[in-house]
Every structure is written in C-alpha cells, then in structure tokens.
Amino acid sequence: MARPEVAGPVEHRLPAGLNEELAATAIWGAQQAEVRGEGKYDGVFGLWYGKGPGVDRSGDVFRHANMAGSSKHGGVLALMGDDHTAESSTVAHQSEFHFVDVMIPILNPAGVQEILDYGLYGYAMSRFCGTWVAFKCVKDNIESTSSVDASLDRVKIIIPDDFTMPPGGLNIRGRDGVLDQEARLQDFKRDAMLAFVRANNLNRIVLSGGRNPKIGIITVGKSYLDVRQALDELGLDEVKANDMGLRLYKVACPWPLSQAELVDFARGLDKVIVVEEKRSLIEVQLREELYGTANQPVCIGKKDEEGRWLFPVKGALDPNDIAIAIGERLLAYHNNDDLRGRVARLRHAQDVLATTGDVANRVPHFCAGCPHNSSTKVPEGMRAYAGIGCHYMVQWMDRSTEGFTQMGGEGANWIGEAPFSKRGHVFQNLGDGTYNHSGVLALRWSIHTKTNVTYKILFNDAVAMTGGQKHEGGLTVDMIARQVREEGVERIALVTRRAAQVPEGDPLAGWHDDPSPQRARGRAAPARGSARCVGDDLRPDLRVGKAPPPQRGEFPDPDKRVIINDLVCEACGDCSVQSNCVAVQPVETEFGRKRQIDQSNCNKDFSCVNGFCPSFVTVHGAKVKKAVPETVSTEGMTFNPLPDPVIPAIDRTFNVIVTGVGGTGVVTIGAILGMAAHLEGKGLGMIDMAGLAQKGGAVYSHVRLANTRTTFTPSA
C-alpha cells in the first residue's frame, strides 16, 4: 500500500467472512476504527470480494456503509466476481447496477496489469471521495496470467486541485445524521469521483482518429481487449486507424461518467459505437449526457442503426463480431479492398462456427470417492431438491433430483410449494458449507411452518467446489446434529463410515453404517408436518467432539486396493451404478468391453464393491506396479547429434491452445510455457478456462507469447 521507507507499522488480517453480507459489515466496522479515538492505526484498508450472488445479498450493507463513508486514511475496494456466461454459477450475472444504485463508483480493469494499477487508484479514490469503490472482476482478467510492471513508481496518484471539499470533508465521522449523509453523498461525493477520474486521466482517448475523425468507439474492461483484438483482425494499427478517422476511447470508470469528457470524445464524430458486455451502462450515460448538446452523433451499441441487435445483452461478446461491426461501418466511409476482404473472411468464419457442433461434450462429475456419489441417492419413488455446492451436479445424474434455490434458500421453496402439491414429502440436499453460510435459517423456518421435509446435510468439512478450503466455524458432525436438535428437528439419523468411533451410549441420534444410508433416509421420512435431518458423512475421517481435522498428507490411506478381474467381469455396469464413481472406467479387451479401476484416480472409498460381483478382488498390502525403464547397451553404437529445434518467429504474438480434461496437466503445461517466456523476458498473456475442471470437465489453456512485455499491457 505504501513505500517501505514511509510505511509505518502494518498489520495484515484475513479473517474468514462466513458469508458475504457479514464480511461487508465487518469492513464497514473497520472503517470506523479511528473515528472515536480508539484506533490502533491511522486507518484501515478494506478488501471485500463476492461473486454476483454475494453482491446481491449484500446490497443493504453496501448502501449503509457507502452512505457513512470511508476512512480518511484507509479506504475500501469491493470486488465483484461476475460470471457473464454462468460457467461456474447457477445464473449469469452482472453486478455494476447494484453499485450504481447505492452510488459506489466502479473501476473496470482491462488485463492483469490494470488489476494492480486500478487497485492503487481505487484505494486513493476511496479515501478522497469518502466512498467505497467497486472493482469489476471477470474470469478473462482474474483467471489470467501476464507479465506485469510492479515498479513502485508506476502509479502516481494525483489529488484533484479543482474540487472544493465541504466543511468536515467527505469521510466517515461519528454521530452522523442519516439525512446529512445523504446530502453529502448527493451534493459532493459524485463530483469528487469525477474530479479524481479526471485528475488521474483514468478515462482516456487511445486513438485520436487523425485529422478528420468520423467514427468513435467507447469501451471498457475486458471489452477493450476484445476491441483491440478486433482491430488487429481488421489490420488496423494506430496509423491506419487514424487515416480512417477511427477514434478509440478507453473507459476505466464506467460510472459515473463525466459529461465534459464525453463531449470532448464525441466532438466531430458522425457515429459512436459502444462496446460493452451485458446490459448497457456506458451507452445510457452517453445518450443522456450528449442529449441537448451541440454535437449528437448517432449512437449504436446494444442495437444497430435499424434497431436490430448488434451487441446483445446475453452471453459474452466475440472479438470477431466486434470486428465485423466496426469494419462494415468503416467501409461506408472508405473503399478499402483489404478491409473488405478481412470483413468477408471474418463473416465466413462466424458462419462456419455457427453451424459447427461439438464432437463431444464432457459433462462434469463428482470426484472419485466423493461422498456425494452415495449420499445423493434417494429411496425409490421419492425426489429431492439440489442446492448450491458440488451436489448441484446431481441434477445431471439419474438421482430423482430436480430444482434448486439460491444459496441459503434450500428448503424454503418447498415451504411455498408443499401446500399446493400432491406430494407429501421431499428431500432437500444441503451442504455443510451452505448450512454454515445461511442455510440453517431455511431449516429453522421449515421447522416453524411444520413443513414435511427431510434435510440431508452433506458433511465433507470443506468448500470442495472452489478448491477444498475449510469452511468457517470448525463445525463437526455432532455439532451440527446438536444444533439442529436444539432447533427442534424431530428425528436425526447420522450416516457414517466410522460409526464405531461414536462413543457408546451417545444419546444424540441413531448412527448408521454406510451400507444402509437408504434405510436411514427411509426411516427419516414418514410422518407429516415436521422437519427431519439426515447427516451424511461418508468420509472415513468423521470427527467426533473437537478432534482436529487431518492435514494434507495425513489422511489415512488404507493398505488395500480393489481390482477387477476382466476375465470374470460381464460388463453389467452395476459397480458404476453402486458407486457412481469416475474411477470405475471401461476397458476394451479381446472379449469385449469390461470394467477396470483407475488406480491413479481411486480414492479408496470402496463403494464399488457394494454390488454383488465375483469379479472384484480386494488385495491387501499390494502396491501399484510402476514401469521399470529398460536399459539398453550402447556399446559400439554411434549417434549423430540431434538437430536443434527450429524456433518459430513471433510476429506480434505466437498463440498456443492446450486442451484436455481436468486433472491431466493442461493448466500445468500452460504455466510452464508462460514461465519459460517470462524467464526469457518475453511478453505473456494466458488464461485458463477451467470451469468445473476438478470435476472432470473440459479444460483449455490459452497462451499468447510476444517479443515484448508491453504487448499485453493496455495502459503502457
């Protein structure tokens, strides 16, 4: 945050947030630390992160906290993780309008370098304006790797000298009246935002358009990178763009936008093309601010000149489509054969893409040995609802599970549906992380309304969907069971692979060994008018009481393995039905397709042996056989030296795509290429399209190499 020679004592704290709303409230509190003269430091920097749904649920906190203001010597960045194409979300989301509604300014970086740069600008802006600052995060930036300039003097913050602070300033203060806060926000803080953006030249003209500009492009964030790619596809560098009268305006702060800056950008233009993903934030401001001014160029963006969709609000934008839109409008002013040919080739490529189907689709699945493989089964004739977490994927499997809610709403949908349904009972899957986050509230309401539902609390002690982090609170199976008992749950059945670990005479509930989870669930469902819970903990490390969880490398590894004798196997597939495990794989033999256990993937939960099959063999004390390299005598042999590989020349960029299935090293290969380029001083741009990779889904690593690092630095 500051140079070492001027920084005082610094304390870094990364407390667990539990849920997004409470985390935002804690940061609001941190900005008040020195207000009453009780602060240990001059100020506190706060950093909040949440995906789109987390932004949704935190709106009330944002409104209150931003109205109160930021610390004079601190500041807050609120990072919104937006998933425009719902690659790892239950809905596509765009969060800017939430922040506009509560008058929090927004910064939208284009590339990795600007994440660092705008982060510093954001904190300075937050301090100066007395507001929180929102920070747009999309996978195209956040999941990217790039060469960056980390020099301390790269970002030079300029404090505006053309803005007059009101008495007492704009920052948070004690005993502040609600209407006084509103007046300060409306009368002064928006102007302070515009002054800061203007003083630091955050929004800027990148291409001037030459002596006679006619068409202007205004864009932001990831869409700016798409526009630069589109211009490359059209063969337009800075000189050619200026010759054709094409002006490019790069926006860093999409809200609020300055009327003076927009008027300056649009001066002399016949047409403005607004390129932004999802709903239009810049376009509506552009139209509003230019209305009634002397120069009002035609403005297109979401719709074209005839009112047809140009850059739709759905999905994500494609650089090729952007290039076609720009090229066709330039051709109206310039009869350029090269440009016309490029546009035609791009149109043909998009037509081919639209009619080309995938050869195969890789559907993500539970990991080998995952408890959800067994715990998401329901008794015959019954059905279940999914929720937020890995178990959401059960809807893609034959598990009589359909429908879900937002995080924390699990079961509340059935409260509304049950009085109008012929069905008397459903199961509701609820992960332990979601239970801890907010799901216990819906469970409590189900009890209060006497709704006939059985909650299956799927305990695995980790937030597995996003990398296996520990969830906050240190909950154990018996802690959750006791909590729901105190809430008033009628019956509790705990299903575990380690029932023997439960103390004798434990009065808490009925404990069931793993082979009988179906019977346990069945017994939990009969009576009407109450809520019940089944705790499914199918991991072998069930913790009773306060025993610490095992650390990496400490998990018990049973000294046995299961193999399938393919001469006995009849390929009936019952082992896959019983286990639902991706480690049970087909193998082609001389007698046809059989089954085998992928020993490198097997997690040793042994659920595959639950079926009755004589082809399964359990081997104790055996180790997986490793290939032994052959030794060949080279005595008397002569070898010609191997030729050095021909290194291809890099013309602007050299592009590589690595593809495969999650867990096979795709991302690692990309990382090796990227690090090699970095060590050689070359430019690097890389993005990993992982999605549900750790669940066996498709993975892509896009790697772009360049001769210089500035190639991938849009602000250079």
N, C-alpha and C positions, 0 to 999 in steps of 0.2 A: 504494500500500500504506500510505502514511503521509502526514500533512500536510507540506507543503513546509517549514514553519518548524521541524519537529522531525526531518525525514528527513536522514540523513547521506548519504555518497556511495552512489549506487545504480548497479549495472551490470545491464543487461538482456541476456540471451543467449537466442537462439532457435536452438539447434543442430539440425541435421537428425537425425531419430531413427533412420533406416534401417529399423527395424521396432519394433513396439510393446514387445516384451519388452526389447530393448536400451535403448530410451528410458526405460522404467521403472527399469531397473538404473542408468542414469546419474543419475536423480533420487534414487534411494536413495544413491548415492555423494555427491551434492551435499549431502544432509542430514548427512553426516559431516565436512564441510569443516573445522569448527572444533573437532571432538572432540579431536584430537591437538595442539591449539595451533598448527596451521599455517594456519588460515583467514585470508583477506584481509578478511573481513567478519564482523559479529556472527552472521549467519545467512543462509540462502538460502531463498527461496520457490520451490517447485517446482510446475509445472503440467503434468500428463500428460493426453493425450487419445487415445482409441482407440475405434473402433466396437466393437460387440459381439464380433465375431471377434477383435479385438485384445485385448479383456478376457480372452477365453478363453485365448489363448496366453500371457498374462502372469500367470496365476494364481500360479505358483511365486514370481515376483518379488514380487508383492503380499504373499504370505504372509510371506516373509522380511523384506521392508522394513518392513511394519507391525509385525511382532514386534520388530524392532530399535527402531523408534520414529522420531519426527520431531525436528527441531532445536528447541531451546528458543526460539530467536529466528528460526525460519523457518517451516516448515510445508509440507504438500503437499496439493494438490487433484488427484484422479484423475477426469477427466471421462469418463463412459461414454456413447458415442453410440449410443443404442438405436433401432432401426428396428422398431417394433412391427408394421408391416404390410408389411415387406420391399419398400418402394418403390424402394430403391436398394441392395438387398442380396440375396444368394443364399438367405437364410433369415431369417425373423422372429426377433428375439432380444430378450431381457430379461436384464439383467446384474446386477440387485441381489443375487441369491442368491450370486453369486461373492464379492461383498464381504462379505456376511453370513458366509459360510463362513470367511473369514480375519479376521473381526471388525473390519472397517473401517466406521465409521458412515457413513450415507448422508443426503445432503440432496437434496431433490427440489423445485425451484422451480416456481412457477405463474406463467408470464409473464416478460417481458423484465426488468421491474424487479427481480424476485426473483433473477434470474441475477446481477445486480450485488450485491444485498444479501446473498444467501446466500454469494456468493464471499468477501466480507469476513468473514462469520461463520465460514465454513469454514476459512479460514486461522487465525483465532483459536482455533477448536475444535481444529484440528490441533496447534497449539502447546501448548494447555492439556492436552489428553488424551495427547499423545505418540503419536498415531496419524496415519495418512493419513486423509483424508476423501474419500469418493466423492461424485460430483456427477452427478445424473441429467440427461441431455440428450436430448430428443426433438425431432423436427422442428417440432412445434407451438410450441415455445419458441425453439429455436435459429434456425430459418428465419423468425422473426417480426421485425417492426419495430414499435416502440411509442414513445410519448412517455414519458420517464423523468425521475425526480428524481435528479440527480447531485450534489446538495449534499454537502459533506464531512461535515457533522454529521448526516446522515440516519441512519446506522447507529451506534449507541452500544453498544460491546461491554461486557458485564458479566462480570467474572471471578467465578465462584461463591465464596461465603464459607462454604458448608456442606459443603465437601469437604476432607478432610484428605489432603494429599499424603504418600506413603510416603517413607522416607528416600532421598535421592538423586533424588527426582522421578520423572517418567514418560517423560522424553525420551531420545533416543538417547545412548549412552555407549560408551566404549571397553572392550575386553576383557570383554564382557558374556556371561555364560553362557547357553546356549540355554534351559535349564530356568528360569533366573532371568527371562528374557524372557517365557516362557510364564506364569509365576506373576504377573508384573507385569500382563500383559495380562488374565488371567482374574480376578485379585483386585481390581484397581484401575481399569483403563482403562475398562471398561464403565460403572462407577459415575461415572467422571469425565465420560463422554459424556452420561449422563443429567443430571448436575448442570449441565453447560453449557447443554443444551437448556432445562432448567427455569429457570435464572437469566436467560436471554435471551428467555424466553417465545416460543420458536420454534413450538411446537405450541400452538394456542390455540382457544378457543371463539369462533366468529364470530357465531353466532346463539344466543341463550340458550335459546330455547324458551318464554319467558314464565314465568308463574306455575305452569303445570301441564304441563311437557314430557312427551311420551309417545313420540315418535319421534326418534331421533338419527341423523344422517348423519356418517360419518367418511370423509374423503377426502384425497387428496394430489396435488400437482403439477398436471399437465395435467387430471387427472380433477376437480380442484377447480374449474377453469374450466368444465368440462362441467356440473358440478352447478350452478354459478351461472347458466349458460345455461338449464339445465332449470328452475330456479326462476323465471327470467324468463318462460319459456314457460308456466308454470303461473300467472303473475300474482302471485307471492309475493314481496313486498318484506320488509324486516325486521319491520315491524309485523304484516303478515298472517301471516308465518311464526311469530312469537311467539304470535299469537292462536290458531293451530292447534297449538301445542305442538311445533313442529319445531325441534330443536337441530342446529347445524352445527359440526363440529369439524374444523379445518384442520390437517393434519399437515405439518410441514416436514421432520422427520427420521423417516422410516418405519422405520428401525432404528438403535439399539434404541428401543423404546417403554417408557415408564415405567408401572408398574402403578398408582402413585398418581394419575397424570394420567388414565389410562383409567378408573379407578374414579370419579374426580370427574366425568368426562364422562358416564358411564353412569348416574349416580345419579338414580333416579326414573324412568328410561325403561322402557317396555314392550318396545321393539324398537329395534335398531340396524341401519342399512343401511350396509354398507361398499362404497364405490365406488372401485375401483382397477382399472387395466388389467392384462391378462395374469395370471400366477399370483398367488395371494393372499399378500401379505407382511404387510399390516396385519391382515387377518382372522384369521390363525392366531395372531398375538400377542394380539389382543383376546380370543379364546376362551381362550387359555392363561392370561392374566393375570387374567381375571374368574372363572375356574373356582375354585370354593370360596369366593368372596366372598359377602357378604350379598345383593348385587343382581346377578342374572344375567339380563339381558334376552335376548329372542330375537335371535339374530344371523343376518342373511342377507347375502349378497354374491354369491359365485360361484353359489350355489344359493339358491332361494327357500324358503319355509316347508315346501313339499311335496317338497323335494329336486330340483326341476327347475332347469335352467339359468336364471339371472337375468342375470348379467353374465359371459358366458363368458370363458374364458381365451384364446380365439383372437381374432385380429384386434384391432380397436380399439373403444372404446365410443362410442355415439352419444348426444348430449345428449337427443334425443327419447325414446329408450328409457329413459334415466335418469329423465326427467320422468314418463313413464308409470308406472314402478315406484314413484316417490315419491307421485305423485298418487293411485294406486289405494289405497295404504296410508293416506294421509291421509283418503280418503273413508270408510274403515272407522270413523273417529272423528268425522267432520263431514259432515253432509248439506248440501253446498255446490253449488248448481246451476252457478255459474260455473266452479268447479274441475272438476265432472263434464263440462261441455261442452268445456273445454280438453283434458281427457284423451281424450275421444272424438275430437276433431279431430286430435290427435296420433296416435292409433291409426290413424285413416283415412289420414293422410299416410304412415305407415310401411307400411301395407298397399299403398298405391299405389306406393311406392318399391320394395317387394319384387317387384312384378310388372312394373316398368318396365325395359326393356332399353336399352342404349346404342344410339344410332342408328348410330354407327361407332366403331371402335377405332383409335387412332393408334399403330401399332407403332413403337417407337424403332428407329433405324437408324444405321449408320456415317455419319460426316460426309462431305460431298463431298470427294473426293480423298484420303480416309483410306487409308493403306497396307493396312489390314485388308480393304478391298474386294477386293484381289487376293491378298494373302498368305495368306488363309484357305482358298483353294481347295485341293482335294486331287485327286490323279490318280484317274481312273475306277476304281471297284472297291475303292478304299481308304476308310478312315474315320479320323476324328480325334476327339480329346477337346478340349474347351474348358478354360479356366481362369478365374482371376479377372482382370478387366480389361474394357476395351471389347470385346475379341474374344469375350467371353462371349455377346454378342448374335448371333454367327454361328449359334447353335443355332436361331434363329428363321428362318434362311435356308436355302436349298437347297444346303447345303455338305457333306453327309455327315458332319456333326459332331454328336455327341450325348453328353452326360455331362460332368461336371466334378468338380473336387475343391475342397477348401478352399485358401486361399492358401498356397503353398509345397508343396502335395502333388502338384502337377502331374506326372503320370507314375508316381507311386508306386502309384496304383490299378491300372495295367497290370502292374506287377510282381506284384501279387497275382492278377490275372485271367489273365495270359498262360498259366501252366501248365495252366489248365483250359479254355482257349478253342481252338477250331478255327482261329481267325485267327492268322496268324503274325506280324503286324506292325501297328502303328498309328502315326499321327502324334499328337504332343502339342503343342498351342499353348502358348507361354509368353511372356508379355510381358516386356520388359526391366526394368520396374519390379518385377515379381514375382520375376524371376530375381535381382535385386539384394536384394530383401527377404528371401527364404528359399528360392526355387525351385531354386537351384543345389544344394541338399542332395539333393533328389529326383533330380536329374540325376546326381549323384555316385553315388547308390545304384543307379540304373539301370545305370551302368557296372559297378559291383561285382558285381551279380547277372547280368550279361551278358544283360539283357533286350533284346529286339529292338524298339526304339522309335526313331523319329526326332523329335527335338525341333525345333520351329520357333520360334526365338527371334525374336519380333516386335519389332524395334527402332524406336522413334519418339522416343526421347530425352525423353519427358515422361510424366507421370501424367495422361493425357488424360481419364480417367473423371471426375476431380474438378476439372477446370479448367485442365489443362495445366501443372502445376507441374513443375519439373525434379526428376528423381529424384536421390537422394544418390549420391555417389561419382564423378560425372563420367565414367561408363562410355562408351566408344565401341565401335563395331562390332568393330574389330580387337582391342580389349582383351578383350571377351567371347570372341571367337574364340580368342585365345591362352589365355585361362583354361580354356576347355573342352578345348582341345588338351592342356594340361598335366594335366587331369583324366583324360585317356585316351580321349577320343572318337576313334573310328576315322576317320570322314570328316566333313569340314566343307565345306559349299557356301554361299557368301555371294552373295545376290541383291541387286543394287542397280541403281538407275537411273543411277548415276555410276561404272560400272566403270572408266571412263577415268581417274578420279582415283587409282586404285590404283597405287602405284609399280611400275615394270616389274621383273619377276623376283621379286616378292613370293612367298616360298615358303610363306606361311601356308596358303593353301587355293585352291580353284578359285573364281573370281569369275564371276558370270553376269549378263548384262544383263537388265533387267526383262522383255523379251518372252519369256524362256524359263524362268520360275520353275517351271513344271510339270515341265520336263525335268530341272531341277536337283534337284527333290524326288524325282523318279522314280529318278534315279541314286543318291540317298542312302539308298534303302530296301531293296536286295535281300538282303544277307547276313543270316543269322540269328545271334543270340547276341551282339549288341553294340548300343551306343547311338551314334546319329549326330546331328548338328545341322545345320540349315539356318538361316542368319541372314537373315531377310527385312528389308531396309531399303529400302522403296520411296520414301522421301522423297528429294527432289533435293539434300538438304544433307548427304549422307553425309560424316562426318568421319573422316579417317584420321590416326592419330597424336594429337597434342594440340591440334589446331586448335580455337579456341573456337567454341561454338555461336552461330548468328546470334541477335541480339536482336530484340525486337518492331520491326517496320518495316524490318528489314534483310534479310529473306528475299528471295532473288532472284525477280523477277517476270518470267517470260518474255514477250517482246514479241510474243506471238501469241495468237490465240484460235481456238477451234473453234466453228463454227456448223453447223446442219443445214438444208439446202435442203428445205423441206417439200414442194416440188413433185416432188422426186425420192424422198423418203423413202416407203417402203412399209409403215412401222409394223410391221416384223418383230420389233422389240424386241431384236435382237442387241446393240445398243450398251449396253443396260441389263444384258444377260447378261455381256458382256465387262467392264464397268466396275463393276457393282453400285452405281452412284453415284446419289445422290438429286438431283444437279444435272441429270440426264437426265430430263426431265419430259414428260408427254403434253400435246399441244396440239390443240384442236379446230379443224379447217379446213373449208372448203367441200367438200373431198374426203374428209372423214372424219378420224379421229384419227391424228395423226402424232406425231413427237418433236421436242423442242427442247432447247437447252442454256440453263439458267437462269444467265445471265452473272453475276448478283449473288451466286450461290452457288458457282459453279465455282471449284475450287481449282487448276486448270491442271495436273492430273497427266496428262491426255490419254490415260487408259486407255480411253476410249470409242472411240478410233479404232483399237483393236486388231482389231476386226472388219473384214470386207471389205464396205464400203458406199460407193457412189458419191455418197451424199447429203451426206457430210461434207466440209466446206470449211474449210481452215486459212487464216486471214487473218493476215498479218504486219504489224505497225505500226499496226493499227487500234485505235481507242478506242471504248468503248461509247457509243452516242449518248445524249445527255441531252436531255430535253424542254426546249424553249425557251418560256418564258411569252409568251403573246400580249399585245400592247399595244393597248388599245382607247382611242380618243379619247373623252374625257368632255366635250368642248366642247358647250355648250348643254344639257347634261343636268342635271337636278335630282334630288336624292336625299333621301328622308325619313330622319331619323336612325333607326338600328336600335334596337329596344327592348332594354332591359337584360334579361338572363335572370332568370327567377323562381327564386330560390334556395330549395330546399325546406327546410322547418323540420326540425330534428333533434329527434326525440322519443326521448330516451335515446341511441339510435345510429342512424346512417344507413349502410346496408350496400350495398356495391358488389362485384360479381364481374366480373373481366376474364378472358376466356378466349381461347385461341388455341394456336398451335404454337410450339415453342421457336425463338427467333431472330427473332420478328416484333414484339418490343417489348412483350409482355404485362407483364413484370416492370417495364419502364421506365414504363409508364402507371401502374401501381400506385404506383411510387416517386414520381412527380410528384404524384399525388393526396395521398400521405402527406406529402410535404414542404410542399405548399400548406397542409394542415391544421396542420402543425407551426408554420409561419410565422405563421399566424393565431391561435396559442395554443390550438387545439382539441386534443382527445384523439384519439389514433390507435392503432389496432390493425390489424396487417397480417401476413398470412402468404402466402408464395409456395409453391405446390405445384408444384415444378419437376421432381423425379424425374430422368428421363433427357432433360430438355428440350433440352440442347445436341445431342442426337442426333435431333432432330425429333419428340420425343414431345409429348403434350398438356401444356399449362401453364395453371395457374389462379392468379390473384392475388386473394385475398380482402381487401377493405379495409373497415374499420369506423371511422366517424368519430363523435365525440361532442363535446358542448359543453365539457366539462372533461377535463383530463388524468387526473384521479383515477379516471375511469370504468374505465380499463384498468390500474389499479394495485391488485391484490388485497390488498396489505398496507397500503394507505393508511388 
